[in-house]
């Protein structure tokens, strides 16, 4: 059955000068305007298109691919604001409304915001930056080390919060941040554990495959607690390296080499510096 706000596979039932009509089941016959009709389209063909409401609140279809569908999260750009809220570019001709009461903080033109797409109580497609209101609160069912899709959405004192598979919150602790991430970024991640209280811890690297070792994590933690800089290089005295990290100079050089290769630090004449994730 065709659904509003989602991409559906529908059959062409009528051909008109201004477009074609698609069979959307209980939603009726929906117009696909000429400008987005696939070349050579004929009656009986199946077409993949999203159904949404046009500026007159009438059902309309498009073969354009939206940046997100109803039930999904995305980082979208604010293109304008008005008396009812802010409007986002979601890849379709009609911009997407974020009502004032669905804004976590007041939105301004030009900024980007991570939001969730939903159908409001009038069956209109809308967006919300109040993710806690819309993400799934049921007990999550993930396997340990399962690969998941992440959308970076917030920072806390503990680390970075990400939306997992458009459904749940997860946390990447600071000592798991082996590469810079940015707000709104989509990346692959892995389930570290689902806690007894339902909270989810995440890895950014698949366990057992190229993960940074404990020494690399220790070096990053040291940098984070010292304003991102340490007066240490591969030429530093072995005694100083051993005092700070309890390892040989050789192991230290290997570790900073790996961190540099992964673009987590830069090596300066006076020492090593953490790469900012901003």
C-alpha positions as a Markdown table, in Angstrom:
| # | Residue | x | y | z |
|---|---|---|---|---|
| 1 | Unk | 0.0 | 0.0 | 0.0 |
| 2 | Unk | 1.3 | 3.4 | -0.9 |
| 3 | Unk | 2.3 | 5.7 | 2.0 |
| 4 | Unk | 2.5 | 9.4 | 2.3 |
| 5 | Unk | 6.0 | 10.8 | 2.7 |
| 6 | Unk | 7.7 | 7.6 | 1.4 |
| 7 | Unk | 9.0 | 6.3 | -1.9 |
| 8 | Unk | 6.5 | 3.9 | -3.3 |
| 9 | Unk | 6.4 | 1.6 | -6.4 |
| 10 | Unk | 3.2 | 2.5 | -8.2 |
| 11 | Unk | 1.5 | 1.7 | -11.6 |
| 12 | Unk | 0.8 | 4.3 | -14.2 |
| 13 | Unk | -3.0 | 4.2 | -14.8 |
| 14 | Unk | -3.6 | 7.3 | -16.9 |
| 15 | Unk | -1.6 | 9.4 | -19.4 |
| 16 | Unk | -2.5 | 13.1 | -19.7 |
| 17 | Unk | -0.9 | 16.1 | -21.4 |
| 18 | Unk | 0.3 | 17.5 | -18.0 |
| 19 | Unk | 1.6 | 14.3 | -16.6 |
| 20 | Unk | 0.6 | 10.7 | -15.6 |
| 21 | Unk | -1.6 | 9.4 | -12.8 |
| 22 | Unk | -0.3 | 6.7 | -10.5 |
| 23 | Unk | -2.3 | 4.1 | -8.6 |
| 24 | Unk | -1.6 | 4.9 | -4.9 |
| 25 | Unk | -4.1 | 2.4 | -3.5 |
| 26 | Unk | -6.2 | 3.9 | -0.7 |
| 27 | Unk | -4.7 | 7.3 | -1.4 |
| 28 | Unk | -6.3 | 7.2 | -4.8 |
| 29 | Unk | -4.8 | 8.3 | -8.2 |
| 30 | Unk | -1.9 | 10.7 | -7.7 |
| 31 | Unk | -0.5 | 13.0 | -10.3 |
| 32 | Unk | 3.1 | 12.7 | -11.4 |
| 33 | Unk | 3.8 | 16.0 | -13.3 |
| 34 | Unk | 5.5 | 15.9 | -16.7 |
| 35 | Unk | 8.7 | 17.5 | -15.4 |
| 36 | Unk | 9.5 | 14.3 | -13.4 |
| 37 | Unk | 7.9 | 11.6 | -15.6 |
| 38 | Unk | 10.5 | 9.1 | -16.7 |
| 39 | Unk | 11.3 | 9.2 | -20.4 |
| 40 | Unk | 9.1 | 6.8 | -22.5 |
| 41 | Unk | 6.7 | 6.2 | -19.6 |
| 42 | Unk | 3.5 | 4.5 | -20.6 |
| 43 | Unk | 0.3 | 3.1 | -19.1 |
| 44 | Unk | 0.9 | 0.0 | -17.1 |
| 45 | Unk | 4.5 | 0.9 | -16.3 |
| 46 | Unk | 5.7 | 0.8 | -12.6 |
| 47 | Unk | 7.3 | 3.9 | -11.3 |
| 48 | Unk | 9.1 | 4.6 | -8.0 |
| 49 | Unk | 8.0 | 8.0 | -6.6 |
| 50 | Unk | 7.5 | 9.8 | -3.3 |
| 51 | Unk | 4.0 | 11.1 | -2.4 |
| 52 | Unk | 3.8 | 14.4 | -0.7 |
| 53 | Unk | 1.5 | 17.5 | -0.5 |
| 54 | Unk | 1.9 | 20.4 | -2.9 |
| 55 | Unk | 1.5 | 24.1 | -2.0 |
| 56 | Unk | -2.3 | 23.6 | -2.2 |
| 57 | Unk | -2.2 | 20.6 | 0.1 |
| 58 | Unk | -3.1 | 18.2 | -2.7 |
| 59 | Unk | -1.4 | 14.8 | -3.1 |
| 60 | Unk | 1.3 | 14.9 | -5.7 |
| 61 | Unk | 4.1 | 12.5 | -6.7 |
| 62 | Unk | 7.8 | 13.0 | -7.6 |
| 63 | Unk | 10.5 | 10.8 | -8.9 |
| 64 | Unk | 13.1 | 13.1 | -7.3 |
| 65 | Unk | 14.9 | 11.5 | -4.4 |
| 66 | Unk | 14.3 | 13.3 | -1.1 |
| 67 | Unk | 17.1 | 13.7 | 1.4 |
| 68 | Unk | 14.9 | 11.8 | 3.9 |
| 69 | Unk | 11.5 | 10.1 | 4.1 |
| 70 | Unk | 8.9 | 10.0 | 6.9 |
| 71 | Unk | 10.3 | 7.9 | 9.7 |
| 72 | Unk | 13.9 | 8.9 | 9.0 |
| 73 | Unk | 16.4 | 11.4 | 10.3 |
| 74 | Unk | 18.5 | 13.7 | 8.3 |
| 75 | Unk | 20.7 | 16.8 | 8.6 |
| 76 | Unk | 18.8 | 19.5 | 6.5 |
| 77 | Unk | 19.4 | 23.1 | 5.7 |
| 78 | Unk | 17.1 | 25.9 | 6.9 |
| 79 | Unk | 16.1 | 27.9 | 3.8 |
| 80 | Unk | 13.7 | 30.4 | 5.4 |
| 81 | Unk | 11.7 | 31.1 | 8.6 |
| 82 | Unk | 8.1 | 32.4 | 8.9 |
| 83 | Unk | 5.2 | 32.9 | 11.3 |
| 84 | Unk | 4.6 | 29.2 | 11.6 |
| 85 | Unk | 8.1 | 27.9 | 11.9 |
| 86 | Unk | 11.2 | 27.2 | 9.9 |
| 87 | Unk | 11.4 | 25.6 | 6.4 |
| 88 | Unk | 13.9 | 23.1 | 5.3 |
| 89 | Unk | 15.3 | 22.0 | 1.9 |
| 90 | Unk | 14.5 | 18.2 | 1.7 |
| 91 | Unk | 15.1 | 17.8 | -2.0 |
| 92 | Unk | 11.6 | 18.4 | -3.2 |
| 93 | Unk | 9.9 | 21.6 | -4.6 |
| 94 | Unk | 7.9 | 22.3 | -1.5 |
| 95 | Unk | 10.0 | 23.0 | 1.5 |
| 96 | Unk | 9.5 | 21.1 | 4.8 |
| 97 | Unk | 8.1 | 22.8 | 7.8 |
| 98 | Unk | 9.6 | 22.5 | 11.3 |
| 99 | Unk | 6.8 | 24.0 | 13.6 |
| 100 | Unk | 8.0 | 26.2 | 16.4 |
| 101 | Unk | 6.9 | 23.7 | 19.0 |
| 102 | Unk | 9.1 | 21.0 | 17.3 |
| 103 | Unk | 12.3 | 23.1 | 17.4 |
| 104 | Unk | 14.8 | 22.1 | 20.1 |
| 105 | Unk | 16.3 | 25.6 | 19.8 |
| 106 | Unk | 15.1 | 28.4 | 17.6 |
| 107 | Unk | 16.2 | 27.8 | 14.0 |
| 108 | Unk | 17.7 | 30.4 | 11.8 |
| 109 | Unk | 18.0 | 30.7 | 8.0 |
| 110 | Unk | 21.3 | 29.2 | 6.8 |
| 111 | Unk | 21.9 | 26.8 | 9.6 |
| 112 | Unk | 21.8 | 23.0 | 9.4 |
| 113 | Unk | 19.8 | 20.9 | 11.7 |
| 114 | Unk | 19.4 | 17.2 | 12.4 |
| 115 | Unk | 15.7 | 16.4 | 12.4 |
| 116 | Unk | 13.1 | 13.6 | 12.3 |
| 117 | Unk | 10.4 | 13.5 | 9.6 |
| 118 | Unk | 6.9 | 12.6 | 10.7 |
| 119 | Unk | 3.2 | 13.0 | 9.8 |
| 120 | Unk | 1.5 | 15.5 | 12.1 |
| 121 | Unk | -2.1 | 15.2 | 13.4 |
| 122 | Unk | -3.5 | 16.7 | 10.2 |
| 123 | Unk | -1.6 | 14.1 | 8.1 |
| 124 | Unk | 0.9 | 16.7 | 6.8 |
| 125 | Unk | 4.6 | 15.9 | 6.5 |
| 126 | Unk | 6.7 | 17.8 | 9.0 |
| 127 | Unk | 10.1 | 17.7 | 10.7 |
| 128 | Unk | 11.2 | 18.0 | 14.3 |
| 129 | Unk | 14.6 | 18.7 | 15.8 |
| 130 | Unk | 13.2 | 17.4 | 19.2 |
| 131 | Unk | 14.6 | 14.0 | 18.5 |
| 132 | Unk | 13.8 | 12.6 | 22.0 |
| 133 | Unk | 10.1 | 13.1 | 21.2 |
| 134 | Unk | 10.2 | 10.9 | 18.1 |
| 135 | Unk | 13.0 | 8.3 | 18.4 |
| 136 | Unk | 12.0 | 4.7 | 19.4 |
| 137 | Unk | 11.8 | 4.3 | 23.2 |
| 138 | Unk | 11.2 | 0.5 | 23.1 |
| 139 | Unk | 13.9 | -1.9 | 24.2 |
| 140 | Unk | 16.5 | -1.9 | 21.5 |
| 141 | Unk | 17.4 | -5.3 | 19.9 |
| 142 | Unk | 20.9 | -5.2 | 18.5 |
| 143 | Unk | 23.7 | -7.8 | 18.4 |
| 144 | Unk | 27.1 | -7.1 | 19.8 |
| 145 | Unk | 29.4 | -5.8 | 17.1 |
| 146 | Unk | 26.4 | -5.4 | 14.7 |
| 147 | Unk | 27.1 | -2.9 | 11.9 |
| 148 | Unk | 24.7 | 0.1 | 12.0 |
| 149 | Unk | 24.1 | 3.4 | 10.3 |
| 150 | Unk | 24.9 | 6.4 | 12.4 |
| 151 | Unk | 23.9 | 10.1 | 12.1 |
| 152 | Unk | 26.0 | 12.3 | 14.4 |
| 153 | Unk | 23.6 | 14.5 | 16.2 |
| 154 | Unk | 24.9 | 15.9 | 19.5 |
| 155 | Unk | 27.9 | 16.3 | 21.9 |
| 156 | Unk | 28.0 | 15.7 | 25.6 |
| 157 | Unk | 30.6 | 15.7 | 28.3 |
| 158 | Unk | 31.0 | 11.9 | 27.8 |
| 159 | Unk | 31.3 | 11.9 | 24.0 |
| 160 | Unk | 29.2 | 12.1 | 20.9 |
| 161 | Unk | 25.5 | 11.1 | 20.5 |
| 162 | Unk | 24.4 | 9.5 | 17.3 |
| 163 | Unk | 21.1 | 8.3 | 15.9 |
| 164 | Unk | 21.2 | 4.6 | 15.2 |
| 165 | Unk | 19.3 | 3.3 | 12.1 |
| 166 | Unk | 16.9 | 6.3 | 12.4 |
| 167 | Unk | 15.5 | 4.6 | 15.5 |
| 168 | Unk | 17.6 | 4.9 | 18.7 |
| 169 | Unk | 20.1 | 7.1 | 20.5 |
| 170 | Unk | 23.6 | 5.7 | 20.9 |
| 171 | Unk | 26.8 | 7.1 | 22.5 |
| 172 | Unk | 30.3 | 7.1 | 21.2 |
| 173 | Unk | 32.6 | 7.7 | 24.3 |
| 174 | Unk | 35.5 | 10.1 | 23.9 |
| 175 | Unk | 38.0 | 7.4 | 24.1 |
| 176 | Unk | 36.3 | 5.6 | 21.2 |
| 177 | Unk | 36.6 | 8.7 | 18.9 |
| 178 | Unk | 39.5 | 7.5 | 16.9 |
| 179 | Unk | 38.7 | 9.9 | 14.0 |
| 180 | Unk | 37.1 | 13.3 | 13.8 |
| 181 | Unk | 33.3 | 13.4 | 13.4 |
| 182 | Unk | 31.0 | 16.4 | 12.7 |
| 183 | Unk | 27.4 | 17.3 | 13.4 |
| 184 | Unk | 25.1 | 15.8 | 10.7 |
| 185 | Unk | 27.7 | 13.4 | 9.4 |
| 186 | Unk | 26.5 | 9.9 | 8.3 |
| 187 | Unk | 28.9 | 7.1 | 9.1 |
| 188 | Unk | 29.0 | 3.4 | 9.7 |
| 189 | Unk | 29.4 | 2.2 | 13.3 |
| 190 | Unk | 29.2 | -0.9 | 15.5 |
| 191 | Unk | 27.3 | -1.9 | 18.6 |
| 192 | Unk | 29.6 | -2.1 | 21.5 |
| 193 | Unk | 26.9 | -3.1 | 24.0 |
| 194 | Unk | 23.3 | -2.5 | 24.9 |
| 195 | Unk | 23.2 | -1.7 | 28.6 |
| 196 | Unk | 20.6 | -3.0 | 31.1 |
| 197 | Unk | 18.9 | 0.3 | 31.1 |
| 198 | Unk | 18.6 | 0.2 | 27.3 |
| 199 | Unk | 21.3 | 2.8 | 26.6 |
| 200 | Unk | 23.6 | 1.9 | 23.7 |
| 201 | Unk | 27.4 | 2.2 | 23.5 |
| 202 | Unk | 29.0 | 2.4 | 20.1 |
| 203 | Unk | 32.3 | 1.7 | 18.3 |
| 204 | Unk | 33.4 | 3.6 | 15.2 |
| 205 | Unk | 35.7 | 0.8 | 14.1 |
| 206 | Unk | 34.9 | -2.8 | 13.6 |
| 207 | Unk | 36.4 | -4.7 | 16.6 |
| 208 | Unk | 39.4 | -6.7 | 15.6 |
| 209 | Unk | 39.9 | -4.9 | 12.3 |
| 210 | Unk | 42.4 | -2.0 | 12.5 |
| 211 | Unk | 41.1 | -0.6 | 15.8 |
| 212 | Unk | 43.6 | 1.6 | 17.5 |
| 213 | Unk | 45.2 | -0.1 | 20.5 |
| 214 | Unk | 45.2 | 0.9 | 24.1 |
| 215 | Unk | 48.3 | 3.0 | 23.8 |
| 216 | Unk | 46.8 | 5.1 | 21.0 |
| 217 | Unk | 43.7 | 5.7 | 23.1 |
| 218 | Unk | 46.0 | 6.6 | 26.1 |
| 219 | Unk | 47.9 | 9.2 | 24.0 |
| 220 | Unk | 44.6 | 10.7 | 22.8 |
| 221 | Unk | 43.3 | 10.9 | 26.3 |
| 222 | Unk | 46.5 | 12.6 | 27.4 |
| 223 | Unk | 46.2 | 15.2 | 24.6 |
| 224 | Unk | 42.5 | 15.8 | 25.5 |
| 225 | Unk | 43.4 | 16.5 | 29.1 |
| 226 | Unk | 46.2 | 18.9 | 28.1 |
| 227 | Unk | 44.5 | 21.3 | 25.8 |
| 228 | Unk | 45.2 | 19.0 | 22.8 |
| 229 | Unk | 49.0 | 19.3 | 22.9 |
| 230 | Unk | 51.9 | 17.4 | 24.3 |
| 231 | Unk | 55.6 | 18.4 | 24.0 |
| 232 | Unk | 56.5 | 14.9 | 22.8 |
| 233 | Unk | 57.8 | 13.6 | 19.4 |
| 234 | Unk | 59.6 | 10.6 | 18.2 |
| 235 | Unk | 62.8 | 12.3 | 19.3 |
| 236 | Unk | 61.7 | 12.7 | 22.9 |
| 237 | Unk | 63.8 | 10.9 | 25.6 |
| 238 | Unk | 62.8 | 7.3 | 26.2 |
| 239 | Unk | 62.6 | 8.0 | 30.0 |
| 240 | Unk | 60.0 | 10.7 | 29.5 |
| 241 | Unk | 57.9 | 8.5 | 27.2 |
| 242 | Unk | 58.1 | 5.6 | 29.7 |
| 243 | Unk | 57.1 | 7.9 | 32.6 |
| 244 | Unk | 54.0 | 9.1 | 30.9 |
| 245 | Unk | 52.8 | 5.9 | 29.1 |
| 246 | Unk | 54.8 | 3.0 | 30.5 |
| 247 | Unk | 56.0 | 1.9 | 27.1 |
| 248 | Unk | 59.1 | 1.8 | 25.0 |
| 249 | Unk | 60.1 | 4.6 | 22.6 |
| 250 | Unk | 59.6 | 2.2 | 19.7 |
| 251 | Unk | 56.0 | 1.5 | 20.7 |
| 252 | Unk | 55.3 | 5.2 | 21.2 |
| 253 | Unk | 56.7 | 6.0 | 17.7 |
| 254 | Unk | 54.5 | 3.3 | 16.2 |
| 255 | Unk | 51.4 | 4.6 | 18.0 |
| 256 | Unk | 51.9 | 8.3 | 17.0 |
| 257 | Unk | 52.6 | 7.2 | 13.5 |
| 258 | Unk | 49.2 | 5.4 | 13.4 |
| 259 | Unk | 47.5 | 8.4 | 14.9 |
| 260 | Unk | 49.1 | 10.7 | 12.3 |
| 261 | Unk | 48.1 | 8.3 | 9.5 |
| 262 | Unk | 44.5 | 8.3 | 10.7 |
| 263 | Unk | 44.6 | 12.1 | 10.8 |
| 264 | Unk | 43.9 | 12.3 | 14.5 |
| 265 | Unk | 47.1 | 14.2 | 15.3 |
| 266 | Unk | 49.6 | 16.5 | 13.6 |
| 267 | Unk | 53.3 | 16.2 | 14.4 |
| 268 | Unk | 54.9 | 19.6 | 15.0 |
| 269 | Unk | 58.5 | 20.5 | 15.8 |
| 270 | Unk | 57.6 | 21.1 | 19.4 |
| 271 | Unk | 55.3 | 18.1 | 19.9 |
| 272 | Unk | 52.1 | 16.4 | 18.8 |
| 273 | Unk | 48.7 | 18.1 | 18.6 |
| 274 | Unk | 45.2 | 16.7 | 18.5 |
| 275 | Unk | 43.3 | 17.4 | 15.3 |
| 276 | Unk | 40.2 | 19.4 | 16.1 |
| 277 | Unk | 36.8 | 17.7 | 15.2 |
| 278 | Unk | 35.1 | 21.0 | 14.7 |
